[in-house]
Amino acid sequence: MQTIEKVSPFTAGWWDMFLDTTQNLSATAVFQDCMSRHETHLMRGYVLQILQTLAKLRTNQYGYRVYIEGKQLTSHEMSLVYDNPPYDDEELEDWVARVFGDKKFGMILNLGEKFNAELSKNIALKTAPYLEKIGFPVEGINFSIFIGNYDKTPLGIHKDPPGQDVMHFHLGPGDKVMYTWSKEEYEELTKTIGKQDLDQLLPYAQEFSFGEGDMYFMPEGEYHIGKQDGLSVAVTFWRYNHTRYKLVSKLLNVIFSQFAKKGDALLPTDTRALGDVSGLDDSLSILEIPEDLAKMNLRELLSAAYSDLRYSIHSNAGYRTSPFVKKEEVSFSSTDLIQVAAPYKIHYKPSPNNEKLQVFVRGIKLEFTNFPCIHLAIDKLNEGAPLQVEDFLNTLDQEWDAEIGHYILGLLYKNNGVVRLNN
């Protein structure tokens, strides 16, 4: 494993070139030698750490799928992978040989940003100038991880959902070729050719070859399939700008999940007069809406949910998904050095009635009483310089017991917003 802790961000000028080459995100393109071999090797190591985590969790959630010889493993068959995680210092090629032998295999994991702080940080560092230029997508970003030596993408020829474009950071060591068809061309071709008849469709495809250290961009809406001969790993960075319908549906679901109290009480027969809708009152009692939101109409509730969504995404460098909350309890001494978990920022806003301070940490919403000194403490952290715990506590109200400051700091730390520098 390399000892480098971070990769080199792409410059604002590099992203200007990227936007020009892709015709403002409308044209497919390959960008060669974007990453050094040190960086790609480092990030392959982080991917192996993610596989270790998934083996401990023994879960196929998060879109985790494994294919061997083109067949997806069942939940029971996934034991092959769970029982054989990578060793701490094992290289990708050695782990693959140990677990899969000579078999062709493919692995896909969605929500990759949830699992490894260093990989997520380094991808965020690379893309920060890009997001500053074009803005954060309304529904955020996630990245998927592809590993394999398969001949072609296990999903076959497919088109990604509308509103999703992708950057494919190719970590190697093997090369890859992507074949693409425009939506119109593919749908016209498949009137007479089978939709997965690759041999007949390939002559009509655009071909894009790329290798270790390259980045491939594809706008939304194109049919595509990847092919390769050797073993490779990729991190694919997806922007989500879905339809208005999907956004409103998401916000309605957020409101319901936040305020609806679960229960299994059955509804009685409603024997009231046909025009009497008071029978709904009992069912509406499951909605436990906070006092500061209770008088809002539906549009206002949706606006509040939308505000929370934006603050969550911005606090998480654009990522849709938050990392796992740290389980370990930590005690800070007054001389410990802490720092905001760059490149992330802690964002905050007052609640609608101004009584609470809503603090957004890596996509998680926390609430404190709205004391101005908490604003000052968060602003101090967001400056980014290392800070002694004593200085952080001194920013808070000096009449407070020190335990209050330690409680606030502990929440920021457990939710991955703050790092301790002298572990």
N, C-alpha and C positions, 0 to 999 in steps of 0.2 A: 504494500500500500504506500502511496505517496504521502509525504508529510505536509504538503501544501494545504492550508486551511481554507483557501478561497480561490476563486477563479477571477480572471480579469473581466470587468464589465465591458460591454460594447460601448463605444463612445456615442455621443449625440450625432456626430458626423457620420459614423457608421450607419446609424439608423436612418439618417437622411438618404444615404445611398440605398439602403434597403427599401425604403418607401418609393424611391424613384424607380428602382429596378422592378419592383412588383406592381408598378403603376397604381400606387396607393391601394395596395392589398387586393388587387383584382387579377394579377397574373402570377402563375406558378414560376418559381425560380429556385436555383441552387446557389448557395454562397459557400465557396470553398475556403478551407483552412481558417474557420472562425475560432476554433479552439485548438490549443496546443495538445500534444500527446500527454503531457502531464495532467492537463485538465480532464481529458477524456478518461484517462486511467483512474484519476481521483473519483470522478463521478460514477464510473462503473463500480468502484468500491462502495460508494454510498448505496447503489442499487442492490448490491449483495447484502448490505446491512438491512435494507428493507425486507429482503427475502427471509432474513433471520427473524425479523419482527413478526412477519406473517406466519412463520412456522410456530412461533410461540403462541400466537393468537389462534392458530388452527382454524382459520376462517377463510371462506371464499366470498366474503362480503367485499365491498369496494370494487366490484367488477373484476375480481381476481379469477382468471381462467388459465388453465394449462391444457395444451393439446400435445398429444404424442401420435406421430404418424397420421396427423390430420384429424384425430378423434379427441374430443374434449373429455377430460377426466371427470368422472362422477365425484360426488362428495366423498365417497368411501375411497376411491382410487387416489384422491389427493393426499392420502397418507404417505405416498411415495415421496412427495415434496416436503410435507411437514416434518417427516421423520429424518430428513437428510438436508438440513439447512447448511449454507456455506460455513466453513470454519472461519475464525476471525481473520486469519492471514491468507486465506485461500484465494487464488486467482480465479476469474470467471471460467477460463478454459478448463481448469482442473476440476472445478465443481461440476461443470456440465459433463465431463467425461465420467466422473464418479457416479452421478445420479442417472444420466440418460444414456451413457455408453455411445453406441453408434446410431441411436435412433434420432429421427428428425422430430424436433419439438418446437413449440411456441408458447410464450407466456405473455399475458396481458394483464395489467393492473391499472385501474382508473383511480382517481383521487390520490395520485402519488405524492402530492404536496403534504399530505397528512402524516407521512411516516418517517421522514428523515429531515431534521432541522437543517443540516448542512447543505444537502442537495437543494432543498426549497430556497434557502438563503441565496445560494449561488445562482440559481436560475433567476431569482428576483433581482439580484444585482445586475445580471446581464441585461435584463429587460426593462429596468427602471427608466432609462432615458426614452425608450420607445413608448412606454405608457404615459410619460410626461408629455410627449408630443401628440399622441392620438387620444388620450384620455382612457380611463378605466371602462371596460365593457360593463353594461348595466348589470348583468348577472354574473360578472366576475370571470375568473380564469381557473382552470385546473390543468394538471398535466397527467398524462398516462405514460406507462412504461411498457415497452415492448422488448422482449428477449427471445432469441431463438436462432435456430439454424435451418428453419423450415424453407422449403422451396418457394412457397408463396404465402401471403397473408392468410391465416386460417379462416378469416371471415369471408374470403372470396372477394369478387368485385363488389364494391358497395359505395354508397354515397353517404356522407356524414349528415347529421340533422341540420336543417336550415339554421343559418346564423352562427355557424361555428367554422372559423378558419384555424389553420394549424401551422405551427413551426415545429419541424422535426429536427431536434438536436441529435446528430448521429455520433454515438460514442464508440462505434466499432466493437471489436477490431476488424470485422468483416465489412465488405461493401454491400450496397443495396441499390436496386433499381426500382423506381416507381413508374408505373404506367397509368396514364390518366386519359379520360375522355370527357368532353363537355357533356352536360346533361342532355342537350338537344341531339348531339351526335350519337351518344350511347343509346338513347331511347329510339332513335331512328334505326340504328344497326340491329337492335334486338327485336325488331319486328320480324326479321328473317333469320337471326342468329340467336342461339340459346344465351340467356343472360349470363351464364357462367362458362361459356365455351371460349376459354382463354385463347386457345390456338387460333381460332378464327377471328377473334376480336383484337389480338395484339397488333396485327399489321396496321390498324387504324388508330392506335394509341400514340400519344406523345410519350417520349421516354426521357426520364431524368435519372442520371446516375450520380451517386454520391458515396463518399467514404468517411472514414474516421476523421472527426474534426470539422466536418461540413454541416451546414444547416440547409434544410429544404423547406420552402414555404409553399402552401397550397391554399388558395381561397376556398370559401365554402361553395358547395354545389357541384363539385367535380366527382365523377365516378373514378375509382382508382383501385389499384391492387399493387402490393409490393412483392418483389422477388429477390432472392439472394441465394448464394451458394454457401457462404461461410456463416460463422457465428457472429451475431452482433447484438448490441443494446442501443435503444433509442429512448429519449425523453421527448414526448410530444406535448407542446404547449398550446392549449386551446382557449380561444376567446369566445365567450358566450354572449351573443346578442340575439336572443330569441324573439318571437313575435309578441306583439302587445297582448294578445290573448294569453300566452304562456306566462308573461310577467304578472298580469292581474290575477291569474289562477294561483300563481306562486304566493302572491301577497295575501290572497284570501286564505290560503292554506296556513300561512304564517300566523295570521290572526286567529284562526280556529285552533291551531296547535298550542298557541300561547294561552288562550283564555278559556277553552272548553275543558271542563272537568270530566274526566272519563267516569263511566258508570255502566252498570248492566241492568238498571231498572227498566222494566217493560212499560210500554205506553198502554194506558187504559183505553177502552172504547170511548170515543167522544160523542156524548148524547145531547150536546147543546144544539140550539137552533142553528140552521145552516149558515146564517150570516154572523154567528158569534165565534170570534177567533180567540177568545180568552183561554181556550184550551192549550194554546201554545205557551202561555206564561210559565207553566210548570217546566216545560222542556227548556225554555230560555234561561231558567235558573241555573243551568249547568255552566253558563257563561260568567266567569268571574273576572270582569273587566275592572282594572284599577280605577280608583276614584278620579284621577286626573284625565282618564280617557273615557269615562262612562258617559259623558254628555256629547261625545263626538258622533257625528253621523258616519255612514259607511265610507264616504269619500275621505273624510278626515282621518278615519282609522287606517285606510289604505295609504294615505300620505304619511302617517306616522310609521307604518311598517316599511314604506319605501325609504324613508329617512334612515331608519335602522339598518336596512340592507346596504345603503350606500356607505354609511359609517363603518359597518362591519367589513365590507370589501376593502375600503381604503385603509383600515387598520391592519389588513392582512396582505398588503402589497398586491392587491388585486385577486388573491386566491379566494375561491368559493368556499373552501373547506378548511376548518381550523385543525391544528395539530391536537394530538391527545393531551388532555390536561395532565400535568405532572402529579404523580401519586405520592411521591416522597414528601415528608414534612421537612422543612428547612428552617434553621434558626440563623439569623444574621447577627453578627457582632457589629459594634459601632464603627469598626475600622475596615469592615469588608468593603471591597470595591464592587459597585454595580454599574450597569450600563443598559440603556434601552437596547432591545434585540434588533439591531440594525440589519436590514434596511427598513424594518417595520417602524411605524409610528403609533403611539397611543393617542387615539382621538376621543374627544368628549363633547357633550352638549347638555344643556339643561333639559329636564323633563318638561312636558307641556305646562305644568303648574309651577315650574321653577323650584320646586322643593327638593328634587333629586338631581344628582349629577350622573348622567349616563355615560359610562366609560367603556370604550370599545378597545379590546385587547386581542390581537390576532383573530379577529372575527367574533369574539365572545363579548357579550354585553354584560357589564357589571353595573351596579347602582350603589351610590353612596349619598349621604346627605350633602346637599349642595353648598359646601363651604368653599370660599374663594381660595383658601390655602391649598386645597387639593388641586385646583387648577394650576397654581404656581408650582407645586411639586411635579406634576405631570409635564408642564412646560420645561422645567429644569431637566428632567429625564430626556425629553425629546431633543434637547440641544445635542445629545449624542456623546458628550464627553464622559469618561469614567467619573464616578461620583461615589464618595464615601457614604455609607449608610447614615452616619451621623449628620452629614450635610443634607441628605434627603429628609431626615426627621426634623432637622432645624427649619426646613421650609414650611413645615406644618405648624399649626397653632401650638405655641409653647405651653399653653395651659393644659393641653391634652396629655393623658398618660402615654408613655412611650409605646405601650402595647397597641394603641390604636394605629400608630404609624407602622409598626411591625405587621399588623394585620393587613393594612392596605398593601404594603410591599409584598407580603406573602401571597396575596391574591394576584398581583401583577406577575410575580415570579411563576406561580403554579399555572397561570394561563399563558406562559411563554412570552410575555411582553418584556421581561427584564432578565438579564443574565448576570450571574456572579462571576467576576473575573479571577478571583483568588480561590478556586476550588481546592 
